[in-house]
Amino acid sequence: MLTAILFCGVVTGCVDKTGTTQANGDGKTNATDTVNSLPEYSYPEQSTYMSAICKYLTDSIGKNYSQGDVCIPCTFIVKADESNPDDIRVWGDYWVFNYKQAGDTLKNVSGGAHPGLFHLKKSGNDFIVNGFDGVADGSDYNPSAKKIFGEYFNDFSKINSDDKGRNEAIKKVISEYVKRNNLPFTCYQDYGWDPVKLD
């Protein structure tokens, strides 16, 4: 589980309690040292079941961790069954990451994986999460994962063990969030790891 990160880059200005930037020793200022309030994460395509899933991850799961300035989910869909609009089922490996801003860096303070099965219902143009069957922790992990994913368990195992693919997806999601909201961040960093430049 990723838990925290270090600073990336050098902060050249000082930020007062109002969030404005003060001059540093050489009389220069850096207006990108902080953002008063980071926007909530929202899935780029609204009115989709993915939008509802991401909202659930940030609001219902992300809040159970140490809080940052923004919670960013990263989803890896194993299988989706939309044949029943009253019980749309989406199996996946779901992650949440809470970040705080530190200069030009998004600093990871908490987060973790929550693989499982979402149950959703179509309501007009929107989707509502009716339930989430999460994989258990500890010694119950494999038995519960096999029960929840069933015939898709091997597919889930491949996705879950693909660290490279997960890191690339996390970078993409964070980069898109930063670009979409015109934020000044250039990298993110997890505890014990080198900083990662955003696209």
N, C-alpha and C positions, 0 to 999 in steps of 0.2 A: 504494500500500500504506500502511495506517495503521501508524505505528510508535511513537508515544509521546504522552503527554498531560501537561497541566499541572494544578496543583491547582485544585479547585473549592470555593469557600466558605472560611471562616476556621476554622482549628483552634484551639480555645481552651484545650485541656489539653495536658500533656506526657505521653508514654507511656514508661514505663521498660522495661527489657529483659524483664520478665516479662509484658508486655502489659497491665498494670493501669494505670489512669489516675491521674495525680497532680494535685494542686491547682494551679491557675494563680495568677497574681498577686492576683486578687481573692478567693481562697479557694474558688472554685467549681470543680467538676470537670465533665468531659464524658465520660460513660461510653461514648459512641458513637465515640470517636476511633479505635479499632482493634478488630479481632476477632482473637483469638489465631490462629485457623486457619480459612481459608475452606473451605467444603465443596466437593467436586468437583462439576462440572456433570454433571447427568444429564438425559436427555430425559424430559419429564413422563410420557409413556406408555411404560412398560416393556414388554418382550416384543414389540417392533415392529422392523421393519427400520430405522426412523429412530433408535431407541435404539442399535442396533448401529453405525450410521453415525456418530452423534455420539460414541460411545465411541472409535471408530477415529480420528476427527478429533482428539480431545483427547489420546489416548494415543500415537498413532503419528505424527501430523503436528504437533500443537501443541508437542510436546517438542523439535522441531528448531529452534524459535525461542528468543530470550531469554526466560527464565522469569519468570513473575509469581506471584501467589498463587492464581490460578485461570485455567483456559483455558475460554473460552466459544465454542462453535461456532455458526455461523449458516448454515443450509442453504436453498438455493433449488432446489427440485426441478423439473426440466424434463419428465421423463417417467419412469414406473416400469412395468416389465413383470414381473408376478408369475406369469406363465403356467407357468413351470418352477420348481418349488420347490427344485430343485438348482442353479439359476442365476437367481436373482432379480436383475434388472438395474435400476439406478437412476441415471439421468443427472441431473447437477445442477451448480450453481455453489456450491461449498463454501468457506466462510471459517472461519478460526480467529483468535481474539483472546486474547492473554494480558494479564491485568490485575493491577495491584498496588493495594492499598488506600492511600488518602491522605486521612485524615479521613473526610468523608462522601462521598468520591469513589472511583470505580473508575478507576484510572489505566492507560490502555493503554500497554504497553511494547513490544509486538510483535504480529505477525500478518500474514496475507495470504490470498490467494485460491488455491484449488486445484480448479478445475473439472475434471470428468471423469466416469467411469462406475464405479460400485460393482457388484461381483458378490457376492451373498450366498446363503446356503443356510439353509433352515429346519431347525432341529435341536430337536425336541420343541416346547416353547413359546418357544424363543429363536431368534435369528438369528445366523449367523456370517458375518463378512466373509471371503470367499475371495480377493478381489483388488480392486485399484483401478487403473484405467487413467487416469492423470492427463494433462492437457494439458501439452505441453512449453512451455518458456520461449523468449523471444527470437523469432528469425525463424521458428522452427518452431511458434509458437503457433497461427496460423491453420490451417496444413495439418493439424496434429495434432487441433485442435478439430473441423475438418470431418470428419476420419476417425472420431473417437470419437463425435461426436453425429450424424453422418449426416443422416438426414431431419429431425432435430430441431435442426439447427444454427441455423436462423433463430430458433427459439423460445429457444434458449440465448442468442443474441446480444441479443435484446430484454431478457431478464432481466439479463444481464451489464451492459448499458448503462444500466439503470434505477437511477441513484444515489439518487433520492428514495425509491423503494421499498425499496432495500437499507438505507438509513439508518433508515427506519421499522421494518423488520423487526429490525434490530440492537437498536434501543431496546426493542422488545417483548420480545425474548429476554432481554435483561439485566434488564428490569423484572420479568419472570416469575421469573427466577433469584433476584433479591433478595427478592421477596415470598414465594416458596416456602420460602426458608431463613430468613426473618425477619431479614434483615440490615439494618444501619443506613444504607445508602448512599442518597443522594438524587439523585445525578447521575453521569455519566461524561463524560470529555473526551478527545478525540484531539488529538495534537500540532498546534498551529497553528489549532485550531478553538475556538469558544466552547463552554462547558460545556452539556451536554444534560440537562435535568431528566428523571428517570425517572417513569413513570406511577405 
